[in-house]
């Protein structure tokens, strides 16, 4: 069940309308915003970082109402929705813009425009396994990802030498790209659920595992929509992805024009790969992770 934060009756004076006097004299607009998000973390932590600061949202709404004049309140509602969705925790939003002083020419009580928008953010997820039936583990995980994202591309499987940790078998790795309406924290929680369902344990850091799912990137750095965050539970973009050939090589195979933000700069994944030692990455089994059994 998706939780909600509702702001009703945000009032501000703006100059939106198609008539000259509306832009000259302005009028009062009233805005309602309903944000859909997972409030369970905030309910447990009692920490503002785990929810949306609705005072800031109200400030954004007022700034847009008082800002650039627009002809249509439909456009104003859409801009408000886009601004609210730029907040990482918000998964969907409904915005209602009321124009109670609209020059309708007949008796009325209110004119309102209602828009609903759902987040659709591009994401990159890296998969790895070196315990059990690794091909099946990756296949099952890829199918399970359909519950979290709309899959766009699935890379070929590569075999890679372990990096760090104790002595262990080689890994099979792949990368899946897609889009999601889930907030980063909700998506990460879903990835952990898939790992647990396949018997993933975390006793040894960088140790062998039946399944590893890493959220590498959320959003698109080329369009400056990628989420940058550093919390106890999640860092975006993944802080070591730019150093990991076992992530970048299959990612490049799935998305030749891929880009990743590294130390604040947007870098082409192809350029990052060219600067890495990729000798530990080899073609893996010739399988399609969306097909099966083999």
N, C-alpha and C positions, 0 to 999 in steps of 0.2 A: 504494500500500500504506500502510495506517495503522499508525503506530508505537505502542508501548505503554510505559507506566510502570506497574510492578506493585509494590504494597505488600502484603505478606502478614504475617498474624499480629499485627496491632495489637491489643494487649490493654488492656482497661480494665474497671473495675468499675462496673456500672450496676444500676438498680433497675427493670428492665423485665419485665413479666409480668402475667398476669391474677390471680394469687393474692396474697393479702395479705402472706404472708411474703416473697414475691419483692420486693415494693416496700419492705418493712421492712428485710430483711437484705441484699438485693442479691446479686449473683453476678458471675462473670467472663464477659465477652463477648470474642470474638475476631473481628476484621474483616479481610477481604481487599479491596483496591481495585485494579482494573485500569482505567487511564485510557488512552483512545485519542486520539492527537494527532499532529501532524506535527512530528517531531523534526529534520527536515533543517536548519532555521535554527539550532538549537542546536548541531548537529553541525558547522556551518560557523563559527559565531561563538565558540563556547565561552563563551557569555554566559548567565548564569542567567535573564536577562530573556526569553530565547527558549524557555524551557521552564517546567515546573511545579516549584515548590519542594515536594518531597514531604515535607519536614519539617513545613511548614505544613499540608499535607493531613493528615498523621498527627495533628497537633494539633487540627485540626477534628474528626476522627473521635473522638478521645478526649473532646473537649468535648461532643459529642453523646451519646456513650455514658454519660458521667458526668452529663449534664444531665437535662432534664425526663423523669420516668418515663413510659413508654408501656406499653400493654397488649401490643402485638404487636411482635415483632422485624421483621415486614414493614414496619411504619411506621418503625421505626428505620432499616432499610436504605434506604427511600425518601428519608428526610431526609438521610442521608449522600450518596446519589446526587445529590440536588438541590444540596447544598452544593458537591460536587466540580464539578458542571456550571456553577456560578456563576463558575468560573475561566475567563477568556476563551479560553485555548488548548485547553481540553478539549472534544473533539467528541462523545465518548460515554464511558460509564463502566459498569463492572460491579462491583457490590458484593455481597459474601457476608458475612453475619453468622452467626457460629457461637455456639451457646448450649450449651456442653458440660455444664452443670450443670442443664439443663432438667428439671423434675419430670415425667418421662414415665411413671414407674411400672413400667418394664420395663428390662432391661439394654440399653444402647446406648452408642455411642462418641461420637456427635455429632448435633446438630440444627442445620441451617443453612437460611437463606433466601437465595436468590440473585435479585437484580434487575438488569436492564439498562435503561439509559436513554440516549437519543440527544438531543442538543441540537436544539431547534427554535426558533430565535430569529427574530423579525421583523426584516426589513431593508428599507432604502430605497436604491435605486440610481438615479442620474441618468445619462441618456444624452444625448450631443450629437454632431453631425457637421456640417461645412460644406465638406468636400471630397469630390469624386467623386459617386457616386449616393447622396446622404445618406439618402433614404427606405429604400433597400435596405440601406444600412449599419446603420440603426437596426433594421430588421426582422431582419437576420441576427444582430445582437447580441442581440436579445430572444429569438430561438429558442435561441441558444447559452447564454443564462442558465439554460435548463432543466437544464443540466448542473451548475449550482451551487446553484440555489434552486428551491423550489416557488412558482411565480408565483401571486400573489393578484389583483393589479390592474395594468393597463397604462394609463397616461394617454393622452389624445389628444396628437397631435404639435402643438407650437407652433413658430412661427418667431420668432427673437429676434435683436436687435442684438448684435454682439460686445461683450464687456466686457473692457477692458484689452487689452494686446498690440498687435501691428501692425495696419495696415489689412487687412481680410479680409472675405470674404462673410458674410452672415447665417447663423445656425445654425438647424438643426432640433433641437429638444430634446424629451425625454419623460422620464417617471419610471416605474419599475417597482417594485412592492412585492411582498414574498413572505416566505417563511421558509426558513431554512437550518440544516443540521446542522454546517456548516463553522465553524471558528473565524474571527474577523475577519481574521487574517493570511492564512489559507488562502483565504478568499473573495477578498481583495484580489489575491492571486497569480493566482487564476483569472480575475479581471477583466482583469488585465494580459495574460494569455494570449489572451483574446478580442480585446483591442485590437491586439496584435501580429499576430494572424491576419488582421486587416483592414488591415494596413499602417500602423498608428499609429507615428509617430516622435515624438521629444521634443527636437528641436534648439532650438526657440524656445518659451520659456515663454508660455502663453496664446496660442500661435500657431494657425493653421488646422490642422485635423486631420480625418482620415477618421472617427475614432471616439474618443469620450472616455467612459469609464465611471467614475463617482465613487461611492464608498461613502459615503452621506450619514449614515446612522444604523444602528446595530446594537443591537437590543433595543427595549424600550418604555419611554420616560421616564415615562409615566403610572403605570406599575407599578414604577418605579424599577429596571427590569431592563436599562436601556440601558448599554452599555459606554462608559466614559469613559477614554480613553487618549491619550497624546501621546508617540509614539516617532519615530525618524528616518524611518520608513517609513509610519506611519499615525497620524492624529489623528482621534479620534471623540469626539462627533459632528463632522462636517465643520466646520472652523473658520469658513468663510465662507458656509455654506449659508443662514444667516438673512438674509444681505444680497443674495441672488441671486434675483431674480424669475424667471429662467429655470429655476430649480429649484423654487421654492415654488409658482408658478402651476400647472404641470402636476401637481405632487404633490397640491395641494389638489383638483384635478379628479379625481384617482384616489382620494383618501382625504379626504373632507370633514372628518373628525374628527381629522386628523393633528395630532401635537404634536412639538415639537422642543425639546431642552434648549439654552438660550442663556445663557451666563455663569452656569451653575448653576441657572437657573430654567426650569421647564417652561412653554413658551409654545404656544398654539394657532397652527398655521400660518396659519389664517384671519386671526388678529390680526396676524401678522407681514406678511402680504401687504397688509393694509389700510394699513400704514405705509410701504410701498415705492412708488417710482415704477415702475409697470408699463407705461408707454407703449412700452417697447421689446419687449414681448411681444405677439405677434399669433397668431391661429389659423393653424395650418399646414395642410399637405395633409390632406384628410379620408380618412385611411387607418387601418386596424387593423393594428398592428405584429405581431400574431400570425397575420395572414392574408397571402396573397400567392400568386403575383405580382400586380402591378397592371397 
